[in-house]
Amino acid sequence: MNRRKLFQLLGMLGAWTALPAQAQAVNAEVLGALPRDLANDCENRMPGQSTTLPRIGVISVGGAGCNMVTRCLDMLSNLSGTLEINAHAARYPKGFKNAPWANDTILIGEGCEKLSSRQVARAMALEHVAAIEAAVKRFDLVFIVAGLGGATGTGIAPLVAEIAKRAGVFTLCFVSTPPEFEGENRAKTALRGLSELRKHTNSVFVVNLDRLLERADKNMMLDEFFALADQMLLTLYHPINVAIFGCGVVDCDYRDLKHVLTQPGDAAMGSATAEGENRLMQATIAAINHPLLGRDALARSRGVLVSIRSHAGDLTFVETKKILNIVRTIAPIEADMVYIAHSEDALGESLEVSILATGVRNIDSTNET
């Protein structure tokens, strides 16, 4: 949407708000929920409006978490800092040492290459509580990224979440669970770690690698498969980042975003891109049926964040309404839903729909598409 069309639409919305309450109700029923923050463009903040924005930090724990953040770091915009917690030397590229954010590393176990159990990892991490707390307190919102099933991520990520919660920091966790071929012991360890994380975080987004394999081609290379998991981290991070920093065509209020992300229960997400005449339906249905989301999980959610991305000027108001209506027909009527719409020229003629569902009841029995 170009700026002229945006102002025309804003004028229409202004006229709508001037209608009597009864007429507003009729129009709202026809048009659906109108965006409250359409004019909240980063160039159009009201005089005197606070420009204080949350400080975002990413904390990677263990080998899997640190590897994932390393691969994604240059795509995680608006960071205030990062913290790596591991049992061996820092993995972040040297090029990031001069980045405009602080890169901190805490080595657990005096440089051990591998910790023996999650209990041992947690015990060793307790010796660094002061350093972890000092790093966490620099942020208002943190993403904790870890792989569950091993010692370091499973043992230390819950402790970091506990410290963040105690410090009053809004905490989101992004964790992966081990594939079935890694054995029952790692699966049980991962479930114990996940149970501990749930006690201390606002939302836990779980990447089940077995379900993610459903999207993998049988000839897919190993690094390509890991890229699928990386993409899910970006699927979580990007909409939240855009919602907070408010430079989209439609943004949502940070308080509304926090409300959606703090619904009690688990969290799930799906994302898809499509192009062509039927791109709207294809992208939306594919995002809903994503192996890490699924209709059942969406139907059991208490909160929903919908992110819509397209080339600048390539998304109509009717398309937006149709996407949200499709999601609303599956999500519970009482679920709180917010959405953002923003442009991305790199998408060309494609449309991307991402859906974050929170407060999901009994997520372990969902995701069946």
Secondary structure, 3 states (H helix, E strand, C coil): CCHHHHHHHHHHHHHHHCCCHHHHHHHHHHHCCCCCCCCCCCCCCCCCCCCCCCCEEEEEEHHHHHHHHHHHHHHCCCEEEEEEEECCCCCCCHHHHHCCCEEEEEECCCCCCCCCCHHHHHHHHHHHHHHHHHHHCCCCEEEEEEECCCHHHHHHHHHHHHHHHHCCCEEEEEEEECCHHHCHHHHHHHHHHHHHHHHHCCEEEEEEHHHHHHHCCCCCCHHHHHHHHHHHHHHHHHHHHHHHHCCCCECCCHHHHHHHHCCCCEEEEEEEEECCCCHHHHHHHHHHCCCCCCHHHHHCCCEEEEEEEECCCCCCHHHHHHHHHHHHHHCCCCCEEEEEEEECHHHCCCEEEEEEEEEECCHHHCCCC
